Amino acid sequence: MIYVTINRTESGNIQSFTMMGHADFAEHGEDIVCAGASAVTLGMVNSIEVLTGVAAKAEQGESGYLHCAFPENLPVDTSAKVQLLLEAMVLSLQEIEKAYGKHIKISFKP
């Protein structure tokens, strides 16, 4: 099971997210759930950096572990762009969860 935790600030902005685990939907290299979740999260982190100039503090590890945190004191317009992209990531992950809920679980922490 892939577990994704979205951490929000008190104001509702996404501050960080953590993804860990494996979907075990199919054999390694053929698992569309793992591939989809990885493509969405890594693609969004890269998009944020290229499109806004904001680099996430990212950590990768074993068993599909990825943790990304984003700076909090950004200019308002830059923060809005980063948040829009992160919310798009959440929507994409939720669509994967709707289709493959036995293999990916998304939770939110205030």
KOLZATOR-53746 format. One record per residue (C-alpha): x, y, z; residue in one letter. Coordinates in steps of 0.05 Angstrom, whole numbers, padded with zeros to 5 digits, always signed. Layout:
BEGIN
XYZA
...
This chain:
BEGIN
+00000+00000+00000M
+00024+00070-00017I
+00010+00120+00039Y
+00010+00194+00022V
+00004+00246+00078T
-00010+00318+00060I
+00010+00367+00115N
-00027+00433+00116R
-00013+00496+00156T
-00067+00528+00200E
-00086+00572+00141S
-00097+00511+00097G
-00035+00516+00054N
+00003+00453+00037I
+00068+00456+00074Q
+00095+00387+00058S
+00077+00317+00037F
+00104+00248+00049T
+00095+00186+00006M
+00118+00117+00026M
+00106+00044+00010G
+00091+00004-00052H
+00023-00008-00084A
+00035-00082-00098D
-00015-00076-00155F
+00031-00113-00203A
+00102-00137-00211E
+00159-00087-00202H
+00166-00048-00266G
+00094-00061-00287E
+00057-00029-00228D
+00015+00027-00257I
-00006+00052-00188V
+00066+00062-00164C
+00084+00092-00231A
+00025+00139-00230G
+00037+00163-00158A
+00111+00172-00171S
+00099+00210-00236A
+00048+00256-00204V
+00090+00273-00143T
+00159+00278-00175L
+00130+00314-00236G
+00097+00365-00191M
+00159+00378-00150V
+00199+00389-00215N
+00143+00433-00243S
+00143+00476-00181I
+00217+00487-00186E
+00217+00502-00260V
+00154+00544-00263L
+00161+00583-00198T
+00235+00579-00181G
+00218+00550-00113V
+00259+00488-00094A
+00228+00438-00046A
+00269+00409+00009K
+00264+00337-00015A
+00286+00271+00016E
+00282+00204-00019Q
+00294+00136+00011G
+00278+00062+00010E
+00209+00032+00001S
+00183+00089-00042G
+00196+00142+00011Y
+00191+00214-00012L
+00184+00274+00033H
+00179+00345+00005C
+00172+00409+00045A
+00162+00478+00016F
+00184+00546+00043P
+00130+00583+00081E
+00153+00656+00074N
+00145+00663-00001L
+00119+00726-00036P
+00043+00722-00041V
+00041+00712-00116D
+00094+00658-00115T
+00060+00623-00057S
-00006+00624-00095A
+00027+00590-00155K
+00061+00537-00112V
-00004+00523-00076Q
-00043+00517-00141L
+00006+00466-00167L
+00005+00427-00101L
-00071+00426-00100E
-00068+00398-00172A
-00022+00344-00146M
-00071+00326-00091V
-00129+00322-00141L
-00088+00276-00186S
-00070+00231-00128L
-00143+00229-00106Q
-00163+00206-00175E
-00113+00149-00170I
-00140+00133-00101E
-00212+00131-00128K
-00192+00081-00181A
-00142+00040-00140Y
-00162+00051-00067G
-00138-00017-00045K
-00067+00004-00065H
-00061+00078-00046I
-00087+00117+00014K
-00084+00193+00022I
-00092+00227+00089S
-00089+00300+00111F
-00059+00331+00173K
-00079+00401+00193P
